Amino acid sequence: MIIKQLDLMNIRKYEFAQALFSPGLNIIQGDNASGKTTLLEAISLFSIGHSPRTGSDRELIRFGTPEAKLRIQIEEDIQKELSVRIGQKGKQIWINRAPKKSLSELLGQLRTVMFTPDDLQIVKGGPDQRRRFLNATMAQYQPTFLRSLAMYQTMLQKRNAMLKMKQDALLRVWDEQMVDAATEMIVFRIETFKKLFAIAELIYKEISDRSETFHITYKGCSKKTSKQEIKEDLLMMWETHRQQDFMRGFTTVGPHREDIILMIDDQPAIAYASQGQQRTIALSLKLAFIELIEEATGHVPVLLLDDVFSELDAKRQHRLVDLVNRTQTIVTVASIERIQTLHAQANTKFFLTAHGELSEVTV
């Protein structure tokens, strides 16, 4: 998959911006708060249906203007044009200039994998940050997972409300209904994580030049592997923890409490990993998802990297670029001088953003 062109109107600092991207490496340079991350945010909106940076897409609208417009031209088997208009009352969507009623029709048209500095929370944050990352990325890899996740989260909220109201009889009936969505989530995770972890560990080894060992363990709520066994195990766990759940007012076990354990040289990464190692771990997981998405769809997603090189030494930068040279990559940097190893890459374009303007430059 290739992004050919991006056009923005009244997006954050940009009154108008246009980028004609290379199918290889694209480097966007700019000072802090110059708007370079906004370009990745705009691309990601077409991929996931909303801004990855804010809870309200209306915050993308440039101050003092009524609406924002985004258009992107992509090429996979055929060329497509996707457009979004964001106003005070919501979003409007067009695909090949035909209006669409549902956001779901936009999802899946453009597949991306994005890294931002916030993704370091995968390593140093709590279990909820790691689950959020895994859930969001799995939704691109396995669209049916998103349906199971949404159903489970809705039913979990209702179960927690029953716990607070001490509705014991209703709770047992509700568990029988909720267990199917929970089981589907766990089965998806078991199947996906087995592949994901093996690939991520190999990628980490390549980026670190095999100087460190990296291992990931899935800390699931059930030790079972078959769908029926997981279902029975979940029902038993909810029954066993029922009184504890009533006392605490929420569900203490289930797929919403799962985690992954990240280890560097047999030590917990959350406590012992350096800034460079944390960045390498997060990158390895992101790059592993590229291979999973390619396996599932037959197409390589676009890679978006925001300020990825700031904590990587020159050797890790060079190995990272070698790993991503088969996919279109759009990367933001604060300084070109810090990434001299990238200059020799073929099909590289450079862009400069400053004072709300974007321009292609020669370096």
N, C-alpha and C positions, 0 to 999 in steps of 0.2 A: 504494500500500500504506500502511495506517495501523495504528499500534499504539494500541489502545484502552485497555488496562490492563496493568499489570505488578504482580505480587505476589511478594514474596521472603520466605523464612523461613530464618533461620540462615545468612545469607550475609555473610561477613566481619563487619563491625560491627553489621549489622542483625539483631535478633531477629525483627522483622517490619517490612515496608515495603510500602506500596501507592501507586501513582501512576495517576491517571486522566488520560491525556494529551490535549492539544488536537491536532486534525488539522493545525494550523499550527506555530507556534513554541513550544517549551517550554524554559524557562530554569531550570536547577538551580543554585542559589547555595550555596556553602559554603566554609569555610576549608580550607586544605590538610589532607589526611588526614582529612577529615570523612566521606568515603564517597560523594562525588558521582560519582567515576569508576567506583565499583562498580556503579552503576545502568547505565551504558553497557556495562560489562563483561558484566553479566547479559543485557542485550538482545543483545549480539553473540554470546554463547554459543548462542542460538537460531538465529543466522544461519550461523555457521561451524562449530558443533558442539563448540567448546571455548573456554576462556578465551583472549582475545588477550593476556593479561598474564602468564600463568604456564604452565609446562610441565605442571603437574598440577592438574586441576580440583578435587582434594581440598583444595587450599589455599583454596578459596572457603568451605569449611565453617567456620562460626563456632566459635571456640575453645571447647572443652568440650561440644560437641554432636555427636551421632553422624552426622547427615546434614543436607543442605541441600535446600530445595525451591524451585523457580522455576516460575512460571506466567505466561503472556502471552496476551492476547487480541488478535488481529489481524483486520483486515478488508481484503480485496482484492475479488474478485468475490463472495465469501461470507465469513462470519465463521468464524474457527477459534480453537480453544484449544490451545495447546502447553504441555506440562508436562515438567519434568525433575527427577529426584531424584538427588542426588549422595551416595553413601555411600563407605565405605572400600573397597568392592569394585568401584566403578565407577558408571556412569550407567544410569538407567532412563528411558525416554521414553514419553510418551503424546501422541497427537494426537486431539483431540476426545474425550478420556478413554478412548481405546482404546489398550492397550499396544502398543508397537512393538519388534521384536527388533533392528533395525539402525539405527545412527546415520544411515545414508544416507537413511532415510525422513524424517528431520528436515530435512536440508539442502534448501534451495530453498523451504521453507515461508515463511520470512521473509528478505527481502533487505535488507541494510543496507550503507551505506558509512560507515566510521568514520575520523575524524581524531584522532590523539593527538600530544602533543609528541614522542613517539618517531619519528613520521613525518618529522621534520626530517632523520633519517638518510638519507632518500631523496636529499637534496641534499648533506649534508656527510659522509655515510658512504661506505663503499666499494662496489664493484660488487655484492657479495653482498647488501647491504641493499636496493639498488634492484631486484635480481632477486627478492628475497623479497617485496617489496611488489607488484611486477608479477605474479608468479606467484599470490599469494594473491588478488588482486583479479580476475585473469583467470579464476580457478576459479569465481567467481560469474557472470561474464559468459559463459564457455564451459565448462560442466561437463565436456565431453569433453577439454578441455585438461588437467584434473586427472588423468585416467586416463593420458594420454600422459606427463605429468610424473612421476607415481609410477612408471610402468614404466621410464622412462629413468633415474631416480635409482637404482632397484634394480639395473638392468643396469650402470650406471656404477660402482657399488660393486664389483660382481663383476669388471668390467674392470680396475679399479685393483688388486684383489687379484691378478689374473693378471699384471699388470705387475710387481708386487713379487716374484712367484714365477718371473718370466722365462719364462712359458708362451707362446712366440711362435706356435706352430702353432694353439693353441686361440684365440688372440686374433683371428686373421683370421676364423675362423668366428663368433666372438662379435660382431665388428663388423658382420657381415652381418645379425645378428639385432637389434642395438641401433639400427641406422641408421633403421629405420622410425619408432620412437618419437621419435628426435631430429628427424627430418624433420617429423613432425606438429607438434612443438612450435614449430619455426621458422616453419612455414607459418601457424600460429595467431598467432604474434607479429607477423609481417609484416602480416597482414590487420587485426589489432586495433590495432597501434601507428599505422598510417597514419591511422585515424580518431581514435584517442585523442589523438595529438600535435596534430592540427589543432584539435580542440575545446579542449584544455588551453591552447594558445597564445592562443586567442580569449578564454577565461575570464580568463587572466592579464591580458590587455590591458584587460578591463573592470574588474577589481578595482584595477589600478594607474592607472586613468583615462588609459590610453594614454601614460603618461609614460615607460615603459620597453619595451624589446623583449625578448621571451622566445622561445627556439627550442630544440627538442629533436631530437636525432639518434639513430637506432637504430644501435648499433655491433654488428652481427651477425657471427657467425663465417663466414657465407657471403654472397657478393655476388649469388648466383643468386636467382631468384624463382619458378621453376616447381618443383613437387615432385620431379620426376625429376632435374632439374639439381642441386637441393640435395642429394638423396641421393647422387648421384655425387660431388659436391664434398666431402661429409663423409667418404666412404670414402677419397677421395684424400688429404684432410688427415690422417686417422688413419694412413694408410700413410706419408706424408711425415714425420710427427712420431713415428713408432714408436720409433726409437732414442732420441730425446729423452725420450719417455715412459718407456721402460725405465730410463733413467738417473735420472730424477726420481721414479719410482715412482707416478705418477698421470697421468691424461689431461689434457693441456695445452690441447686445443682441443675445441670443441663448444658446444652451447647453454648449458651450465652455466658458460661463461666470458664470456657476452655482457654488454653494458652499454648504458645510455643516457647520452648527453652532454647536459647542461643548460647553456644559455648565457643570460646576462643582458647586454644591450647588447654583444654579441659577445665577452664575457669569460666564462671558466668560472665557473659559479655556485658550485662547491665552494670556490673561492678568494676570490671577490669579492662574493658576495651578502651583504647585511645580514641580520640576524635577521628583519626584516619581510619582506624579499624571499624568504628561505628558506621562511618560513611560507606566503607567497603561492604559491610554486611547488608545494609539497606540496598545498596546498588546490586549486589548479587541476587537478592530476592526479586528485585524489579526486573533484572535482565533474565532471570529464570522464567518469569511470566511471559516474556516475549516468545520463548520457545514453546510454552504451553499453548499460547494463543495461536501460534503458527500451526501447531499440531492439530488444533481443533478446527481452524478455519481454512488452512491452506495458504494463508497470507501473513506476512510479517507486519506487525503493527509499527506505527511511528513512535520513536523514542524521544521524549521531551525531558531535558536535563536542566534543572535550574540551580545554578551556583554549585555544580557538582565537584569542581576541581579545587576548591579553596582549601581543603584539608588533606588533599592527596599529594604525595611527593611526585617528582617527575616520572619515576619508574611506573608508579601506579596509574598516572595519567596516560602514559603511552600504552600500557597494556589494556586499559579501559577502551581507548580509541580503537585498538586492534580488534577488540571483541565486538564493537558495535559497527564495524565498517560494512556489514552486509545489510544494514537497515538505515532508512532515512533518520537522521538524528538532528534535532534542533536544540542547541545548548546555549545558555546564557552565561556570561562571564563579566566580571568587573574590570578586568585588565587583560588585554591580549598578550602582554609580555609574560604572564604567568603560565601560558600554555603554548610555548614555542614548539613543542613536539607535534602540535596539531597542524602546523603550517604546511607540512609536506604531504598531507592527505589529498588524494585526488577528489575532484568534485566538491570542493569546499567553497562556500560562499560566506562572506563576512558582512554583517549589518551593524550600524551604529544607531543607537537611540539616545536622544537628548532633547530636553525642552519640548516634549510632546511630539517630536518628529522622528521618523524612521527612514534611514537611507542605506542603500547598499554601497559598500566601500571596497577599495582594493588595499590589501595589506602586503 
